[in-house]
Amino acid sequence: MASAKKKTPVKKTAKADKGESLLVEILTEELPPKALYRLMEAFSHGLFEGLREKGFLLPEAEPKPYATPRRLAVVVSSVIGKQADRLIERKGPAVASAFDVAGKPTPALLGFAKSCGVDVSKLDRQSGEKGEYFVARLDQKGEPLASHLPSVVEAVLKKLPMPKVMRWGAHDVQFVRPVHGVVLLHGSKVVPGTVLGLKSGNKTRGHRFLSKGPLTIAHVREYEKTLRAGRVLASFEARREVIAMGLDAAAHKLGKGVRWDLGKSAELAEEVTSIVEWPVVLTGGFDKSFLDVPKECLIISMQQHQKYFPLVDGNDRLLPQFLFVSNQQAPNPKQIIAGNERVLRARLSDARFFYDQDRKTKLETRVSRLANVVYHNKLGSQLERVERVQKMAGEIARRLQADVAATERAACLAKADLLTDMVGEFPELQGVMGRYYAHHDGESAIVSAAVEQHYWPRFAGDVLPASNEAAAVALADRLYSLAGMFGIGQQPTGDKDPFGLRRAALGLIRIVIEKDMPLKLNELINLAYSVFPGSIGQAHTALESFIFDRLAGYLREGGAETQEVDAVLSWRPVTLAEVPKVLKAVQVFQAMPEAAALAAANKRIVNILRKAGQEFANADAGKLVEPAERTLFEALQKVQPAVESCFKAHDYTGALQRLAALKQPVDAFFDSVMVMAEDSAVRDNRLALLGDLKALMNRVADISKLAV
């Protein structure tokens, strides 16, 4: 039997170790910028937990992570140099199987005692969930930090969320980038050891160009100061703050209201923080003539390709200037600025060329060429997709009383910009360029806007299509993807969703609910499958369940409790726009003093009817025997018209509030009436009364789900 170790309270030592700060630094080649922050956090957490598990941390210990393009580091406070002596327990064989028929120890028990270095007579017995077992209690001397730290560091490095690993030189070790140095420093003392084939020390390196030779770290507390002298800001957060402040200051110099924080600039600032060690913010410019190109093209050229920060004025007009973060500090940065301007000029020239060329061909003439672009080998070409989406969008527009012709025109042109040079270079601009080109071709404002907005919302929290025409195309496009992929068995599994179906379902939900559209989910799914050929499967039920799962998550993220969501969605409400109203009514109902008792009674009724094995309804007043059941029947008859009237008027709150009048007669019924009477006629009539009660109480939502 394998033995297990269990730590118990440490023994007091003669002299308490007050601990010192520990520095662990891994000096590397340039690490992947987009993964750097994640690597830093994982390294810090892993090292801290590893040291705690080995017993080297005092209660007040805390980690402080560091990361630059060429290093991962952690400083952990209050690390002791030697583990405390402690008493450990090793679990052995079960007592029941530890002796043979003659009462002698079995080989398993003897082997366990030998592995612990004690005689069988020295073993204790202890009771557990599976019975009594032997246990060895042993004194274990504390070991020095050097005996464990290198292996802890290597174990943490192997578990880092690395995009890819590589080998270098003649080494067999692997890491995300070649490693050139390892610092293991406890206070002012080097902790000897080998990590990734390199011996530890207290020397590191500064900036690749602004610092020369190795830097000696005299003490852990001197780490940031030593690197700063080598022109490296070791703290990721400090570097990010310096960059943000530098960008703010440079923008302010250009005029009041000038901003750099547009588009994906926040993400870019994080990425740039992972690229530079000694950030210096500089300002460059470009020819005003480039402003004739759509600003989205210029912005993405600057942000994505060059890691530059575009600027807008107080009226959100793009300026012919930009900011960038240099990793060099030069007395005269003119050459650095000129070089960056030259590179950007070439990029913007490409964008202008694409824009000019694309406008020579109308969008509508590109549509037929979509027949040569495969959407999915089982679903057909992009042209087939467009034709089917166009048909669905037109029908949705009719139901929304929108402009059907404009909707169908927008659906026809929606994917045409996929064949333009600009979108080929910048896929993120699909839809955006479609709007510009549609406007250039003379299409109406509704059509041009819908070509772009049918992609909205693109992500959680994004804006919704502004017009019903754009919303109709957006819904049709998502329904096509959902129905088609489910029809060919390409549903998301686990965390894999290669076709973005979860995002598509959430977008559909947000459009219908937040724009309060009178559309029924089952009818939308039927419409989607009606445009596909017979070779595509009909996965109505699976798709509906998938959308309701996304709807449940959407409601919970909005602050609703799980019980409330279950109560609202149990009946699968097909008019999604009504769901938030029903949810609000359920929340108001829950606050009523009668709610808990009614929910519990409802749950009891549901269970009784389920056990009865069939549906019961329409209780006969003439067969009611007990006063309590007659009283309940009369209360039900009195409340029912009011509940139905509120329900038909979509006053769900009012409908649920009317149920409060049933609390007392329901309580009295269950206190004095035996539902399962011996007389079958009486029993069935009482079950019918409960069936009528259940139908009324759950008219709005399944309030039995609210029972605790």
C-alpha positions, 0 to 999 in steps of 0.5 A: 500500500502506498503511504501518504504524508500528513503535516502536523503542527511544527515543533518549536525551535530554539531560535525562530528564523525571522526570514529574508526576502527571496529573489528568483529571476530567470534571464531569457531571450525576448519572451512572447509579448502577448503571453508575458503578463500571464507567464509572470502571474503564473510564475509568481503564484506557482513559486509562492505555492511551491515554497509554502508547500515545502514549509519555507514561508512565514505567515506574513510572506507575500509574492511580488512579481516582475516581468520584462521582455527578457526576464521573469522574476519574483520576490517573496518576503519572509522566506526562512533559510531552513524548514522547521523540524516537524512531526509527520504522519505516514498512513499505512495498511488497514488494521483488518488486513495487516495480520494473517490468520495466525495473528502475525504481521503481513508482508505489507505491514512489515514493509511499511514499518521498514520503510518508516525505519521503525518496528511494528510495535512502534506504529500507532492505530488511527480511525478513518472513514474506511476503518482503522489503519496503522500510522507512523509518527516520525520526527523529520529534521528541517532541510535548508532552502538550497535543498529544495529551491532549484527543484521547486523553480524547475517544477514551476517553470514546466507548468507555465502556460507557454505557447511553445517550448524550444531547445537551444545549444547543446542543452536538453532542457526546454523553455519558451525562450533560451535562458541565459541566467538564473538568480537565486538570492536569499537576502544577500546570500546566493542559494546554490543550485542548478536550474535549466542547466545553469548555476545560480548566482546574483548577477543579471543584465540590464538593457540590451543597448543602454547597459553594458556588462553584468549587474550584481545584485547585492541584496534582494531589496536592491533588485529594482534599484540595480536594474533601474541603474541598468536602464530596466524598469523591472516592474510590469505595472510600473512600466505600464504606468510610465507608458500611460503617463507618457502617452497622456503627457505627449497627447496633452502637448498636442492640444486640448482634448487630444486623446490616444485611448481609442480602439484597441489602444488599451490592449496595445499599451499592455502589449507594448509594456511587454516589448520595452524595458526602458519606455520613452514616448515619442511623437511622429506625424504623417501627411494629411492627405492620408486622412482621405482614407477611412480612419478605421484603415489608418488606425488599424495600420498604426495599432496592429502593424506598427504598435503605434497609438493614433490620435484624435482631437476633441471632436474624435477626428483623426489627427495626422500625428501618432505616438509610439513607445521607443525602447531607446533613450537618445539625446536627439530622437529625430532619427528614431522618429524619422525612421518610424514615420518612414515605415508608417508612410509605407503602410499608409500608402498601401492602405490608400492604394487598396482603398482606391483600387477597391472603389473601382469595382462596385460591391454588387459586381463582387457578389457573384464571385462569392460562389468561388469562396467556400463557406463550409464544404457541407454547407456550400459557398459564400454565395449560397450563404448570402442567398439563404440569409437574404431570404431569411432576413426579408422574412424577419423584416416583414415580421418587424414591419421594417423595409423589406427591400432595403433589408434584402439589399443589405443582406445581398451585399453584406459579404461582398467586401470579403473579396476586397483588397482592404479586407484581405489585408485587414480582416478585422475591417469586414463590414466597416469597409462594406459600409464605405464601399456601399456608400460610395456606390450610391446605396441608401444610408439604411443599406450601407449601415446595415452592411456594417452593422449586421456583424454587431454585436461583435463581442460581449457588451458591444453595441447592437444594430441601430435599425430593424433592417440591420437587426434583421440581417444580423439575426438571419446571419447568426441563425444561418450559422447556428442552424447550419452547424448544428445541422451538420453536427458541428456543435461546440464541445467543452471549451471548443467553439471553432465557429463562434456559435456561442457568440452567435447565440448570445448576439441573437439573444441580445438583439431580440431582447434588448431591442424588444422584438416580438419574435418567437424563437421556435419560428426563427429556428423553423425559418432558418431550417426552411432555407437549407436543402434536405441534406442538412439535418433538422436539429431544432431541439438541440439548437433551441436547448443550446440557445436557452443555455446561453440565455440562462448565462446571459440572465445570470450575468445580469444579476439574476439568481440561478433559482429565478432563472430556472423558474423563468426558463422552465417552460421554455418561453419562445418570445424571448423579449418577454423573458426579462419582464417575467424575470422582474415579476419573479423577483418582485414575487420572491420579495412577498411574504407569501412567496416562500410558502407558495413556492414550497406548496407548488413544489409539493403539488408538482411532486404529488402530481408526478407520482400520480403518473398522469395529468389531472385537471378541471376539478368538479365542485360537486365532488368536493367533500372537505371544507378546506378543499371547497374553500381552496376551490372557491379561492381558485375560481376567484383569483383565476380571472384576475391572473389570466387578465394580467397575463394577457396584458403582459402584466406578469408582476400583477399576475404573480401578486394575485397568487398571494390570496391563495396562501391561506387556503393552500396551507389549510388544504394541506393541513386538513385534507388527505389527497390520496383518499381511498375513494378513487373518485374523491382522490382523482377530483382532489388531484384535479384540484391540484392540477388546476392550482398548479396550472394557475400558479405556474402561469407566468413561471415555474415558482416551484423552482423558487422553493429552498 
